[in-house]
Amino acid sequence: MWILYTIGLVLLISFAYAANAGAPWVPTWKKDFERIVKLADLKSGETFIELGCGNGRVCRAIAARAPSPFEALPAGRQGEGGLPSEALAKDGGRGVVHVIGVELSLVQVAIAWLQSKLAGLSNIHIKLGNAFHTDLSNVDVVYMFLMPETYEKIRPKLEKELKPGARVITYVWPIPGWTPDVVDEVEGSQKIYLFRR
Ligand SMILES: C[S@@+](CC[C@H](N)C(=O)[O-])C[C@H]1O[C@@H](n2cnc3c(N)ncnc32)[C@H](O)[C@@H]1O
């Protein structure tokens, strides 16, 4: 019995630690997924990262709507019947956008990992890690739903590491000190901000 208590306590501590490090777990609304997919406007070969991915629901929405591998291959390299056989084989037919979810809470990482496996999405990589220690130099799109004070703290890292042209999308709050390129507003829903570096 004490083993169960110990596991429970470790999970609880991990949850509380993550909440204290950047934001408590509150999910992005499902009805807003499509807006995020549109704003991200991912192209084949691009990398999307969610810092503080929670249970990975946004990562799954992005991965499931990734551009078709068909778009990734130039004409002439496509397989029989118009199917890009090379890309399909390599990516399990899931498209060629790479989706990474980084999460500090062990419980959430386990759920996100399991759900992405159950969904059969081979282009998602869920990592246990801290947003502040994650290399962003090869990332095309960053998505975050964290607290405004966390955005303030992570801003210098984004400014230092993100490549020119990278996009940053934030849910509910903007990044203090940055001017958004797009403020996506829908009545009865949360604001979503798009920034281009
Ligand atoms: C407001 S929730 C958003 C969850 C998810 N992004 C979504 O939109 O559904 C914030 C998440 O970030 C995680 N988190 C907080 N600080 C973090 C940090 N420094 N590094 C990684 N994850 C963090 C929390 O554990 C929590 O799951």
Ligand as a Chemical Component Dictionary entry (heavy atoms), coordinates in Angstrom:
data_LIG
# 
_chem_comp.id                   LIG 
_chem_comp.type                 NON-POLYMER 
_chem_comp.pdbx_formal_charge   0 
_chem_comp.three_letter_code    LIG 
# 
loop_
_chem_comp_atom.comp_id 
_chem_comp_atom.atom_id 
_chem_comp_atom.alt_atom_id 
_chem_comp_atom.type_symbol 
_chem_comp_atom.charge 
_chem_comp_atom.model_Cartn_x 
_chem_comp_atom.model_Cartn_y 
_chem_comp_atom.model_Cartn_z 
_chem_comp_atom.pdbx_ordinal 
LIG C1  C1  C 0  -2.139 25.990 -19.069 1  
LIG S1  S1  S 1  -1.514 24.317 -19.251 2  
LIG C2  C2  C 0  -1.644 24.118 -21.011 3  
LIG C3  C3  C 0  -1.601 22.671 -21.437 4  
LIG C4  C4  C 0  -1.595 22.463 -22.944 5  
LIG N1  N1  N 0  -0.564 23.281 -23.568 6  
LIG C5  C5  C 0  -2.924 22.830 -23.544 7  
LIG O1  O1  O 0  -2.990 23.946 -24.087 8  
LIG O2  O2  O -1 -3.878 22.050 -23.451 9  
LIG C6  C6  C 0  0.234  24.576 -18.973 10 
LIG C7  C7  C 0  1.055  23.302 -18.989 11 
LIG O3  O3  O 0  2.432  23.653 -18.973 12 
LIG C8  C8  C 0  3.156  22.807 -18.092 13 
LIG N2  N2  N 0  4.340  23.556 -17.690 14 
LIG C9  C9  C 0  4.393  24.606 -16.843 15 
LIG N3  N3  N 0  5.639  25.079 -16.770 16 
LIG C10 C10 C 0  6.412  24.325 -17.599 17 
LIG C11 C11 C 0  7.790  24.338 -17.942 18 
LIG N4  N4  N 0  8.631  25.244 -17.433 19 
LIG N5  N5  N 0  8.233  23.419 -18.823 20 
LIG C12 C12 C 0  7.391  22.494 -19.356 21 
LIG N6  N6  N 0  6.077  22.423 -19.047 22 
LIG C13 C13 C 0  5.581  23.341 -18.188 23 
LIG C14 C14 C 0  2.160  22.491 -16.987 24 
LIG O4  O4  O 0  2.478  21.283 -16.332 25 
LIG C15 C15 C 0  0.848  22.404 -17.765 26 
LIG O5  O5  O 0  0.605  21.097 -18.211 27 
# 
loop_
_chem_comp_bond.comp_id 
_chem_comp_bond.atom_id_1 
_chem_comp_bond.atom_id_2 
_chem_comp_bond.value_order 
_chem_comp_bond.pdbx_ordinal 
LIG C1  S1  SING 1  
LIG S1  C2  SING 2  
LIG S1  C6  SING 3  
LIG C2  C3  SING 4  
LIG C3  C4  SING 5  
LIG C4  N1  SING 6  
LIG C4  C5  SING 7  
LIG C5  O1  DOUB 8  
LIG C5  O2  SING 9  
LIG C6  C7  SING 10 
LIG C7  O3  SING 11 
LIG C7  C15 SING 12 
LIG O3  C8  SING 13 
LIG C8  N2  SING 14 
LIG C8  C14 SING 15 
LIG N2  C9  SING 16 
LIG N2  C13 SING 17 
LIG C9  N3  DOUB 18 
LIG N3  C10 SING 19 
LIG C10 C11 SING 20 
LIG C10 C13 DOUB 21 
LIG C11 N4  SING 22 
LIG C11 N5  DOUB 23 
LIG N5  C12 SING 24 
LIG C12 N6  DOUB 25 
LIG N6  C13 SING 26 
LIG C14 O4  SING 27 
LIG C14 C15 SING 28 
LIG C15 O5  SING 29 
# 
